[in-house]
Amino acid sequence: MSEKPPLRIRIAFEKGPEMRFTGHLDLQRTWERTLRRARLPVAYTQGFNPRPRMQLSPALPLGCTSICELIDVWLLEEIEPQSLLDKLRASSSPGIIVLEVSPVADQEGALQNRVIAVEYEAQLPSADQSDQLRAAIETFLGEIRVERIRRGKRYDLRPLVEALECCTNDREPGVRLRMRLTSREGATGRPEELLLALGVDPTQFQFIRTRMFFEAAG
């Protein structure tokens, strides 16, 4: 009798303020420790250095939090979803909030390859710059090309920005910038680069990733 193939499980989680300066590789190690503490029957890769078989969603910019992170993990045995959720929540590090778990078809492409756009919010405590930001956004969206330099190479930022708006309301202080940026190989928009192009200091803002957009399955 042939062995059952590993089961692919998708874990949705938040990356909170405690983890905002944790880089992508360290986040991966954090999840490896979490899976060990939860004593889950994780499948391992083949080769001289076996590692837990898992895939994270695209890396977050350092200093950015998120309410929509994903990680796919392959398990050797089926576990009832609520039990799996309880084990993960009990074993998670500070700053990792497990939201839900769900099965995923193993034929589905890798998480990083399927994400085509990402939505961020940039929050500024004071609304004093709201008029300036709205004017800068209107100018930016009217441009055909916005040339920037990244790692010594010139590139056009404009096609990497799919949507951009400034939001304020009477019930909350400050101002929020909502942006949807492309996230494809060789064409990834970065929120701090966009703020620099708008003429504002990105270090004044707190960034949060709020949504990921995926290509259609199949």
C-alpha positions as CSV (number, residue, x, y, z in Angstrom):
1,M,0.0,0.0,0.0
2,S,1.4,3.4,-1.0
3,E,1.8,6.1,1.7
4,K,-0.6,9.0,1.7
5,P,0.9,12.3,0.4
6,P,1.4,15.1,2.9
7,L,-1.6,17.3,3.5
8,R,-1.2,21.0,2.7
9,I,-2.6,23.3,5.4
10,R,-2.8,27.1,5.1
11,I,-2.5,29.2,8.3
12,A,-3.7,32.8,8.3
13,F,-2.0,35.0,10.9
14,E,-1.3,38.5,12.0
15,K,2.2,39.8,12.4
16,G,1.9,42.3,15.3
17,P,4.0,45.2,16.6
18,E,6.2,42.8,18.6
19,M,7.4,41.2,15.3
20,R,7.5,44.3,13.1
21,F,11.4,44.3,13.0
22,T,11.7,40.6,12.5
23,G,12.9,39.8,9.0
24,H,11.6,37.2,6.6
25,L,14.2,34.5,7.4
26,D,13.8,35.0,11.2
27,L,10.0,34.8,10.8
28,Q,10.5,31.5,9.0
29,R,12.6,30.2,12.0
30,T,10.0,31.5,14.4
31,W,7.4,29.3,12.6
32,E,9.7,26.3,12.7
33,R,9.9,26.7,16.5
34,T,6.2,27.1,16.7
35,L,5.5,23.9,14.8
36,R,8.0,22.0,17.0
37,R,6.3,23.4,20.2
38,A,2.9,22.4,18.9
39,R,4.3,18.9,18.2
40,L,2.7,18.7,14.8
41,P,3.5,15.8,12.4
42,V,5.2,18.1,9.9
43,A,6.6,16.8,6.6
44,Y,10.3,17.5,5.9
45,T,12.2,18.3,2.8
46,Q,14.6,15.7,1.3
47,G,18.4,16.1,1.0
48,F,21.3,16.6,3.4
49,N,19.6,19.3,5.4
50,P,16.0,18.5,5.9
51,R,13.7,21.4,6.9
52,P,10.0,21.6,7.7
53,R,8.1,21.7,4.5
54,M,6.4,25.1,4.5
55,Q,6.0,28.3,2.4
56,L,5.5,31.9,3.6
57,S,3.6,34.6,1.7
58,P,5.9,37.4,0.2
59,A,8.2,39.1,2.6
60,L,7.0,42.2,4.4
61,P,9.1,45.3,4.4
62,L,11.0,45.6,7.7
63,G,9.0,47.6,10.3
64,C,5.7,46.7,8.7
65,T,2.9,44.8,10.5
66,S,0.2,42.8,8.9
67,I,-3.3,41.4,9.4
68,C,-3.3,39.1,6.4
69,E,-0.1,36.9,6.5
70,L,-0.2,33.3,5.3
71,I,1.9,30.2,5.6
72,D,1.4,26.8,4.0
73,V,2.6,23.8,6.0
74,W,2.6,20.1,4.9
75,L,1.5,17.6,7.5
76,L,1.9,13.8,7.5
77,E,-1.4,13.2,9.3
78,E,-4.8,14.9,9.3
79,I,-5.7,16.9,12.4
80,E,-9.1,18.2,13.2
81,P,-9.1,21.9,12.3
82,Q,-10.1,23.2,15.7
83,S,-7.5,21.0,17.5
84,L,-4.9,22.3,15.0
85,L,-5.9,25.9,15.6
86,D,-5.7,25.4,19.4
87,K,-2.3,23.8,19.2
88,L,-0.9,26.6,17.0
89,R,-2.4,29.4,19.2
90,A,-1.0,27.8,22.4
91,S,2.5,27.6,20.8
92,S,2.8,30.9,19.0
93,S,5.4,33.5,19.8
94,P,4.4,37.0,21.0
95,G,3.4,39.1,17.9
96,I,2.0,36.1,16.0
97,I,-1.8,35.8,16.2
98,V,-3.2,32.7,14.4
99,L,-6.5,33.5,12.8
100,E,-7.6,30.4,11.0
101,V,-6.5,27.2,9.3
102,S,-7.8,25.6,6.1
103,P,-6.8,22.8,3.7
104,V,-5.3,23.7,0.4
105,A,-5.0,21.6,-2.8
106,D,-1.4,20.5,-3.2
107,Q,-1.6,21.3,-6.9
108,E,-1.9,25.0,-6.1
109,G,1.1,27.0,-6.9
110,A,3.5,28.4,-4.3
111,L,2.2,31.3,-2.2
112,Q,4.9,33.7,-3.3
113,N,4.3,33.0,-7.0
114,R,0.5,33.4,-6.8
115,V,0.4,36.9,-5.1
116,I,0.0,39.6,-7.8
117,A,-0.8,42.7,-5.7
118,V,-0.7,43.8,-2.1
119,E,-2.6,46.4,-0.2
120,Y,-1.0,48.5,2.5
121,E,-2.2,51.2,4.9
122,A,0.3,53.9,6.0
123,Q,-0.9,55.6,9.2
124,L,0.2,59.1,10.3
125,P,-0.8,60.2,13.8
126,S,-1.4,63.9,12.7
127,A,-3.8,65.0,9.9
128,D,-1.9,68.2,9.4
129,Q,-0.4,67.0,6.1
130,S,-3.6,65.7,4.6
131,D,-4.1,68.5,2.1
132,Q,-0.4,68.2,1.1
133,L,-0.8,64.5,0.6
134,R,-3.9,64.7,-1.4
135,A,-2.2,67.2,-3.8
136,A,0.8,65.0,-4.1
137,I,-1.4,61.9,-4.8
138,E,-3.3,63.8,-7.5
139,T,0.0,64.8,-9.1
140,F,1.4,61.3,-8.9
141,L,-1.6,59.6,-10.4
142,G,-1.6,62.1,-13.2
143,E,2.0,61.2,-14.2
144,I,2.8,58.7,-17.0
145,R,6.2,57.9,-15.6
146,V,7.7,58.3,-12.1
147,E,11.4,57.4,-12.3
148,R,13.1,56.2,-9.1
149,I,16.4,54.5,-8.3
150,R,16.7,51.3,-6.3
151,R,20.0,49.6,-5.6
152,G,21.7,51.8,-8.1
153,K,19.2,51.0,-10.9
154,R,16.6,53.2,-12.4
155,Y,13.0,52.0,-12.6
156,D,9.5,53.4,-13.3
157,L,7.4,53.4,-10.1
158,R,4.2,54.5,-11.7
159,P,3.0,51.2,-13.2
160,L,3.7,49.5,-9.8
161,V,1.0,51.6,-8.1
162,E,-2.5,50.2,-8.9
163,A,-4.5,52.3,-6.5
164,L,-3.8,55.1,-4.0
165,E,-6.0,57.3,-1.8
166,C,-5.8,59.5,1.3
167,C,-8.4,58.8,4.1
168,T,-9.4,60.9,7.1
169,N,-12.5,61.0,9.3
170,D,-13.8,63.0,12.2
171,R,-13.9,59.9,14.5
172,E,-10.2,59.1,14.3
173,P,-7.1,61.3,14.5
174,G,-4.4,61.3,11.9
175,V,-4.4,60.4,8.2
176,R,-4.2,57.1,6.4
177,L,-2.8,56.4,3.0
178,R,-4.3,53.3,1.3
179,M,-2.2,51.8,-1.5
180,R,-2.4,48.7,-3.7
181,L,1.0,47.8,-5.2
182,T,2.0,45.2,-7.7
183,S,3.8,42.1,-6.3
184,R,5.2,40.2,-9.2
185,E,8.7,38.9,-10.0
186,G,10.7,41.8,-11.2
187,A,7.8,44.2,-10.6
188,T,7.2,44.8,-6.9
189,G,6.1,48.1,-5.5
190,R,7.4,49.1,-2.1
191,P,5.4,51.4,0.2
192,E,8.3,53.4,1.5
193,E,9.4,54.2,-2.1
194,L,5.9,55.5,-2.9
195,L,5.9,57.8,0.1
196,L,9.3,59.2,-0.9
197,A,8.0,59.8,-4.4
198,L,5.1,61.7,-2.8
199,G,7.6,63.9,-1.0
200,V,7.0,62.7,2.6
201,D,9.2,61.0,5.1
202,P,8.2,57.3,5.4
203,T,9.7,57.0,8.9
204,Q,6.8,59.2,10.1
205,F,4.3,56.5,9.1
206,Q,3.3,53.1,10.5
207,F,2.8,50.5,7.8
208,I,0.3,47.7,7.9
209,R,-0.3,45.1,5.2
210,T,-4.1,44.6,5.0
211,R,-4.8,42.4,2.0
212,M,-3.1,40.2,-0.7
213,F,-4.5,39.6,-4.2
214,F,-4.0,36.3,-5.9
215,E,-4.0,35.2,-9.5
216,A,-6.9,32.9,-10.4
217,A,-6.3,29.3,-9.7
218,G,-5.5,27.2,-12.7
